[in-house]
């Protein structure tokens, strides 16, 4: 019984320390008055934009073939591959030979372009 009480006290004190640490870690992340905070996905999209060249646009399938740099967030090397697009209207803005910048994620098991912009 003494061992059970001791184990319980250790567990509760550890949880308290973890909760206090988590609270202090998040305290510095609060937005400043008048400044909107970027969402984590917006920040990661900005940091992970990949240069690519459009090789083929397949509007019927909702896919684009891109020759692109490494997709570090997906642990993939540079290559040419077919990707789905999360917004099929983007395919109207792409044509073979265009240079673009994009962000891809694994969406339901399919590598999908989730953000795109024409290269500058």
Secondary structure, DSSP 8 states (H G I E B T S, - for coil): -HHHHHHHHHHHHHHHHHHHHHHHHHHTT---TT-----HHHHHHHHT-EEEEEEEEETTTTEEEEEE--BGGGTB-SEEEEEEES-GGGGGG--TT-EEEEEEEEETTEEEEEEEEE--
